[in-house]
Amino acid sequence: MTNGQNGQKKKLETQLWNIADSLRGKMNADEFRDYCLGFIFYKYLSERQHLYANGILAEDKIDFLELDESSEEGQEYLEAIKEESIAELGYFLKPSEWEVSPGF
């Protein structure tokens, strides 16, 4: 790595730390880390659920996020996906429980 690249890397690192400090406000660094790690883990779980459910729904050409949870048909799909998800993944999250995740 050249000196110019090292300088750019250091500048980027400093900017990222300043942004993190600004975002966390009065929260200490450990609390902020735990908060961010929780979001990252939740993002992982929701994406894994989405991919798994879409695999199940592929035959019907339905996207998991587009299921109508208020309809009887949507409830039937959710129940079937829930059973398979719990058996395979060990958990289940309905799309309404993680609406913010896809754009996270």
C-alpha positions as CSV (number, residue, x, y, z in Angstrom):
1,M,0.0,0.0,0.0
2,T,1.4,3.4,-0.9
3,N,1.7,6.4,1.4
4,G,-1.2,8.1,-0.5
5,Q,-3.4,5.0,0.1
6,N,-2.4,4.8,3.7
7,G,-3.3,8.5,4.1
8,Q,-6.7,8.1,2.5
9,K,-7.4,5.0,4.6
10,K,-6.5,6.9,7.8
11,K,-8.7,9.9,6.7
12,L,-11.6,7.6,6.0
13,E,-11.1,5.8,9.3
14,T,-11.2,9.2,11.1
15,Q,-14.3,10.3,9.2
16,L,-16.1,7.0,10.1
17,W,-15.2,7.4,13.8
18,N,-16.5,11.0,13.8
19,I,-19.7,9.9,12.2
20,A,-20.1,7.0,14.8
21,D,-19.4,9.5,17.6
22,S,-22.0,11.9,16.2
23,L,-24.6,9.1,15.8
24,R,-24.2,7.6,19.3
25,G,-24.6,11.0,21.0
26,K,-24.4,10.5,24.8
27,M,-24.4,6.7,24.5
28,N,-21.0,5.3,25.5
29,A,-19.1,3.3,22.8
30,D,-19.9,-0.1,24.4
31,E,-23.6,0.6,24.4
32,F,-23.5,1.9,20.8
33,R,-21.5,-1.2,19.7
34,D,-24.1,-3.5,21.3
35,Y,-26.9,-1.5,19.7
36,C,-25.3,-1.7,16.3
37,L,-24.5,-5.4,16.6
38,G,-28.1,-6.1,17.5
39,F,-29.2,-4.4,14.3
40,I,-26.7,-6.2,12.2
41,F,-27.8,-9.6,13.7
42,Y,-31.4,-8.7,13.1
43,K,-30.6,-7.8,9.5
44,Y,-28.9,-11.2,9.1
45,L,-31.9,-13.0,10.5
46,S,-34.4,-11.2,8.4
47,E,-32.4,-11.6,5.2
48,R,-32.0,-15.3,5.9
49,Q,-35.7,-15.7,6.6
50,H,-36.5,-13.8,3.4
51,L,-34.3,-16.1,1.3
52,Y,-35.5,-19.2,2.9
53,A,-39.2,-18.3,2.6
54,N,-38.7,-17.2,-1.0
55,G,-37.2,-20.6,-1.7
56,I,-40.4,-22.2,-0.4
57,L,-42.6,-19.8,-2.4
58,A,-40.6,-19.9,-5.6
59,E,-42.9,-22.6,-7.1
60,D,-45.9,-20.2,-6.6
61,K,-43.9,-17.2,-7.9
62,I,-44.6,-15.2,-4.7
63,D,-42.2,-13.0,-2.8
64,F,-42.4,-13.4,1.0
65,L,-42.5,-9.6,1.5
66,E,-45.5,-9.3,-0.7
67,L,-47.7,-11.8,1.2
68,D,-50.9,-10.2,2.5
69,E,-50.8,-11.1,6.2
70,S,-54.4,-10.0,6.7
71,S,-55.8,-12.4,4.1
72,E,-56.8,-16.0,4.7
73,E,-54.5,-17.1,1.9
74,G,-51.6,-15.1,3.3
75,Q,-52.2,-16.6,6.8
76,E,-52.0,-20.1,5.3
77,Y,-48.7,-19.4,3.5
78,L,-47.3,-17.8,6.7
79,E,-48.3,-20.8,8.8
80,A,-46.7,-23.2,6.4
81,I,-43.5,-21.1,6.1
82,K,-43.5,-20.7,9.9
83,E,-43.5,-24.5,10.5
84,E,-40.7,-25.1,7.9
85,S,-38.7,-22.1,9.1
86,I,-38.8,-23.2,12.7
87,A,-37.8,-26.7,11.8
88,E,-35.0,-25.6,9.5
89,L,-33.8,-22.2,10.7
90,G,-34.9,-22.4,14.4
91,Y,-36.9,-19.2,14.2
92,F,-39.6,-17.4,12.2
93,L,-40.1,-13.7,11.5
94,K,-43.2,-12.4,9.7
95,P,-42.5,-9.6,7.2
96,S,-44.5,-7.2,9.3
97,E,-42.0,-7.8,12.2
98,W,-39.1,-6.6,10.1
99,E,-40.5,-4.1,7.6
100,V,-37.5,-1.8,8.2
101,S,-34.9,-4.5,7.5
102,P,-35.0,-4.7,3.7
103,G,-34.0,-1.1,3.3
104,F,-31.6,-1.2,6.3
